Amino acid sequence: MIPMDSSKLGRSMYELMMRTSTELPEDVTCALEKAREREPVHSTAANTLDIILKSAELSRANRLPICQDTGVPFAVVRAPQAVDTAEITRALVSALKTLTIEGVLRQNCVDPVNGSNSGDNTGPHVPQVHYEPSEGPIRVDFMLKGGGSENVSTQYSLPCDELRAGRDLEGVRRCVLDAVFKAQGRGCAPGFISVCIGGDRASGYLVAKKGLFRKLGEANPDVDLARLESVITEEANMLGIGPMGLGGNTTLLGCALNAAGRHPASFFVTVSYSCWATRRYSVELDETGGVARWL
Amino acid sequence: MALRRIRSPMDPETAASLAVGDTVLVSGRIVTGRDQVHRYLASGGESPLDLTGMVLYHCGPIVVGDAGSHRVVAAGPTTSMREEPYQADVIARFKPGAVMGKGGMGERTSKALVEHGIPYLHATGGAAVYLASCIERVEGVYLEEFGRPEAMWVLCVRDLPALVTMDGKGASLHRHILDRSASMLKRVLESTLTPPRT
């Protein structure tokens, strides 16, 4: 085992979560600014985007949570086998508890049986930390995804008669546009969607959610999927749902399509919706647990 | 469509005069309530304070500090549709002056809004710090046993911005956008993708 400096690692995880909750990522901010330029002056859409951008700026300047729903903590850790991954989990949990006390994270973990709030954002299967062995360096991806946008995320099983969606990319297009339509403003539009084509019911949601870590402007290496991403984004924006569902030209800021092998009998299309306040950061750590660089 | 400054609690005439498309700046005392509060009030629970004319805000704020020094750091709206099973009963029993949240509400609530002549106000989801900056102070908290996000927070606000999206005459911006986007979706789906290269 490679030992890490636990106080350094603790500070890194604290900073990762602090940034995620309080600083809207640069690519998201840019997309919102561009969206505002597309809306007529003094329209509801432009006013809404103005309030959104002003609020995000206040959060950044004062290190306050962008949204009061600080979401479900979700981490993906990539590290060589020799790294003590349990220590990384301990550091993540400890940072989570500290930031909850400091009011940077809301108390968001409720017991589903008796309704009690654990008060510190931990509970059975919470937080989720997914490990993926890698050659290194150590990389931690962290996301806070709000309940409203999680609630409008959904899964389709193809073929689907109602949508006239078959087991092909045209079927995928029909499902994704249906998901955007059904979400209306409830997922806090304009949002992002990440889709898993294929997989099983469980991997579909996981792959789709992990796809939200892909920044806007990072092209999909698959040409067909890249093309479909543009088509879906353009068509979703023709629906007129607009910021917060109050009407406007921007309903979707971006779309990421991912593929996972499927069982011959199954064809799932899983849509993970993420609100305008898409909060995710990735950091690379050095062998002592300190921040090597922000990704 | 006008910019209106309103005070909570408000009188029935003001509530009835607000129409879809009006932008409002809310000042005065408002009270938060989300899932647990709504379930409690709709199932016979007594309100710990008089809600008559008040703006009832669907919000689970982040609050730091103890009683006497409570400070709200983030207070955006939550999805109102989750209160749809309870909202009409809560309106009938407690006569609030307006309901505020995000995403709009269903037909049953729309009927209750008409019956009582009150509007639904839409606040900007996620703009939590901006909206919290409109809160001057926390007057008090009730039902804290539901957990902080679910408690009833009485907040003194100044110029909190919102849009009237459902009104006491039965109009709804949400219904309009839903219908319009449905016909647009139908048009978009009339064409199909050209098949990908093989």
Chai-1 contact restraints between the chains, C-beta under 6 A:
chainA,res_idxA,chainB,res_idxB,connection_type,confidence,min_distance_angstrom,max_distance_angstrom,comment,restraint_id
A,T48,B,T124,contact,1.0,0.0,6.0,A-B,restraint_1
A,I51,B,T124,contact,1.0,0.0,6.0,A-B,restraint_2
A,I51,B,A127,contact,1.0,0.0,6.0,A-B,restraint_3
A,I51,B,Y130,contact,1.0,0.0,6.0,A-B,restraint_4
A,I52,B,A127,contact,1.0,0.0,6.0,A-B,restraint_5
A,K54,B,Y130,contact,1.0,0.0,6.0,A-B,restraint_6
A,S55,B,A127,contact,1.0,0.0,6.0,A-B,restraint_7
A,S55,B,V129,contact,1.0,0.0,6.0,A-B,restraint_8
A,S55,B,Y130,contact,1.0,0.0,6.0,A-B,restraint_9
A,L58,B,V129,contact,1.0,0.0,6.0,A-B,restraint_10
A,L58,B,Y130,contact,1.0,0.0,6.0,A-B,restraint_11
A,S59,B,V129,contact,1.0,0.0,6.0,A-B,restraint_12
A,L64,B,V73,contact,1.0,0.0,6.0,A-B,restraint_13
A,L64,B,V129,contact,1.0,0.0,6.0,A-B,restraint_14
A,P65,B,A74,contact,1.0,0.0,6.0,A-B,restraint_15
A,C67,B,G76,contact,1.0,0.0,6.0,A-B,restraint_16
A,C67,B,G126,contact,1.0,0.0,6.0,A-B,restraint_17
A,C67,B,A128,contact,1.0,0.0,6.0,A-B,restraint_18
A,Q68,B,P61,contact,1.0,0.0,6.0,A-B,restraint_19
A,Q68,B,I62,contact,1.0,0.0,6.0,A-B,restraint_20
A,Q68,B,A74,contact,1.0,0.0,6.0,A-B,restraint_21
A,Q68,B,A75,contact,1.0,0.0,6.0,A-B,restraint_22
A,Q68,B,G76,contact,1.0,0.0,6.0,A-B,restraint_23
A,Q68,B,A128,contact,1.0,0.0,6.0,A-B,restraint_24
A,G103,B,I62,contact,1.0,0.0,6.0,A-B,restraint_25
A,G103,B,V64,contact,1.0,0.0,6.0,A-B,restraint_26
A,G103,B,V73,contact,1.0,0.0,6.0,A-B,restraint_27
A,R106,B,I62,contact,1.0,0.0,6.0,A-B,restraint_28
A,R106,B,P149,contact,1.0,0.0,6.0,A-B,restraint_29
A,Q107,B,R148,contact,1.0,0.0,6.0,A-B,restraint_30
A,N117,B,G147,contact,1.0,0.0,6.0,A-B,restraint_31
A,G148,B,T79,contact,1.0,0.0,6.0,A-B,restraint_32
A,L169,B,P196,contact,1.0,0.0,6.0,A-B,restraint_33
A,E170,B,T192,contact,1.0,0.0,6.0,A-B,restraint_34
A,E170,B,L193,contact,1.0,0.0,6.0,A-B,restraint_35
A,R173,B,L193,contact,1.0,0.0,6.0,A-B,restraint_36
A,F181,B,S181,contact,1.0,0.0,6.0,A-B,restraint_37
A,F181,B,L185,contact,1.0,0.0,6.0,A-B,restraint_38
A,G185,B,G103,contact,1.0,0.0,6.0,A-B,restraint_39
A,R186,B,T79,contact,1.0,0.0,6.0,A-B,restraint_40
A,R186,B,G103,contact,1.0,0.0,6.0,A-B,restraint_41
A,C188,B,G125,contact,1.0,0.0,6.0,A-B,restraint_42
A,C188,B,G126,contact,1.0,0.0,6.0,A-B,restraint_43
A,D224,B,P196,contact,1.0,0.0,6.0,A-B,restraint_44
A,E235,B,V188,contact,1.0,0.0,6.0,A-B,restraint_45
A,M238,B,M184,contact,1.0,0.0,6.0,A-B,restraint_46
A,M238,B,V188,contact,1.0,0.0,6.0,A-B,restraint_47
A,L239,B,S181,contact,1.0,0.0,6.0,A-B,restraint_48
A,L239,B,M184,contact,1.0,0.0,6.0,A-B,restraint_49
A,L239,B,L185,contact,1.0,0.0,6.0,A-B,restraint_50
A,G240,B,R180,contact,1.0,0.0,6.0,A-B,restraint_51
A,G240,B,S181,contact,1.0,0.0,6.0,A-B,restraint_52
A,G240,B,M184,contact,1.0,0.0,6.0,A-B,restraint_53
A,I241,B,S181,contact,1.0,0.0,6.0,A-B,restraint_54
A,M244,B,G125,contact,1.0,0.0,6.0,A-B,restraint_55
A,G245,B,I177,contact,1.0,0.0,6.0,A-B,restraint_56
A,G247,B,I177,contact,1.0,0.0,6.0,A-B,restraint_57
A,A277,B,G126,contact,1.0,0.0,6.0,A-B,restraint_58
